[in-house]
């Protein structure tokens, strides 16, 4: 899926706002589509989740009294639980971000399926060229 739309990236403060669930201006809608449907969309989601969890981890380690090892273990346990929860709603969160950017419901899965179909077709062609051609041709 190739488009002629210029994809503008948000600045770091806008990205932080976006990472914490805020909406971006309409001019960033193509970037949101790319962010939620590119090959590494799920890694981007995990990075946003880590950014959301980090302030809580830092606050626990810095401000909660007790042995350092206990604060670190509590922070790690909370971070792991937060990441599990975030990953369990990966598809829903990506779809919600697209709807907030102005795309209709279903755009994310449809775009990812289209890109996967193109990749699968190319892989099938490579496979056929390599293994289905009789030897000596």
C-alpha positions in Angstrom: 0.0 0.0 0.0 1.8 3.1 -1.2 0.4 6.6 -0.6 1.4 10.0 -1.8 0.6 11.6 1.6 3.5 13.3 3.4 3.9 11.7 6.8 4.8 14.3 9.4 6.2 13.1 12.7 5.0 14.7 16.0 7.6 16.5 18.0 8.8 14.8 21.3 6.3 16.6 23.5 3.4 15.7 21.1 4.7 12.1 21.0 4.6 12.0 24.8 1.1 13.3 24.8 0.2 10.6 22.2 2.0 7.9 24.2 -0.1 8.8 27.3 -3.3 8.5 25.2 -3.8 12.1 23.9 -5.0 13.0 20.5 -2.7 14.5 17.9 -3.8 17.3 15.5 -5.4 16.1 12.2 -2.2 16.7 10.2 -0.6 13.8 12.0 -3.3 11.3 11.0 -1.1 9.6 8.3 1.6 9.2 10.9 -0.8 7.6 13.4 -1.9 5.2 10.6 1.7 4.3 9.9 2.5 4.0 13.6 -0.4 1.6 14.2 0.0 -0.5 11.1 3.7 -0.7 10.1 5.7 -3.8 10.4 6.9 -2.9 13.9 3.5 -1.5 15.2 3.4 -3.9 18.1 7.0 -2.9 19.2 5.9 0.7 19.1 3.0 -0.2 21.3 5.3 -1.8 23.9 7.6 1.2 23.8 4.6 3.5 24.6 3.6 1.2 27.4 7.1 1.3 28.9 7.0 5.1 28.7 3.6 5.1 30.5 4.9 2.7 33.2 8.3 4.4 33.7 7.2 7.3 36.0 5.5 4.9 38.4 8.6 2.7 38.5 10.8 5.7 39.2 8.5 7.0 41.8 8.4 3.7 43.7 12.2 3.3 43.6 12.8 6.9 44.7 10.1 7.7 47.1 8.9 4.5 48.8 10.8 3.7 52.0 12.4 0.3 52.4 15.3 -1.7 51.2 16.4 -1.0 47.6 16.1 -4.6 46.5 12.4 -4.7 47.7 11.6 -1.4 45.9 13.3 -2.7 42.7 11.4 -6.0 42.9 8.1 -4.3 43.5 8.7 -2.0 40.6 9.7 -4.9 38.3 6.6 -6.8 39.3 4.3 -3.9 38.7 6.0 -3.1 35.4 5.6 -6.7 34.2 1.9 -6.7 35.2 1.4 -3.4 33.4 3.1 -4.7 30.2 1.0 -7.9 30.3 -2.2 -5.8 30.6 -1.1 -3.5 27.9 -0.1 -6.3 25.5 -3.4 -8.0 26.1 -5.2 -5.0 24.7 -2.8 -4.3 21.9 -5.2 -4.5 19.0 -8.0 -2.6 20.8 -5.6 0.2 21.7 -4.2 0.6 18.2 -7.7 0.7 16.8 -8.8 3.3 19.3 -5.8 5.5 18.4 -6.9 5.2 14.7 -10.5 6.2 15.5 -9.3 9.2 17.5 -7.2 10.2 14.4 -10.3 10.2 12.3 -10.1 6.8 10.6 -13.2 4.5 10.5 -13.4 1.5 12.7 -11.6 -1.5 11.1 -8.9 0.5 9.4 -6.0 -0.9 11.4 -6.8 -4.6 10.8 -7.6 -4.0 7.2 -4.4 -2.1 6.5 -2.3 -4.7 8.3 -4.0 -7.5 6.4 -3.5 -5.7 3.1 0.2 -5.3 3.8 0.5 -8.9 5.0 -1.3 -10.1 1.8 1.2 -8.2 -0.3 4.1 -9.7 1.6 2.6 -13.2 1.4 2.1 -12.9 -2.3 5.7 -11.8 -2.8 6.9 -14.7 -0.7 4.7 -17.2 -2.6 6.2 -15.9 -5.9 9.7 -16.3 -4.6 8.9 -19.8 -3.4 7.4 -20.8 -6.7 10.4 -19.3 -8.6 12.8 -21.2 -6.5 11.2 -24.6 -5.9 8.5 -25.1 -8.5 10.7 -24.5 -11.6 11.9 -27.8 -13.0 15.6 -28.3 -12.8 17.5 -27.4 -15.9 15.0 -24.7 -17.1 
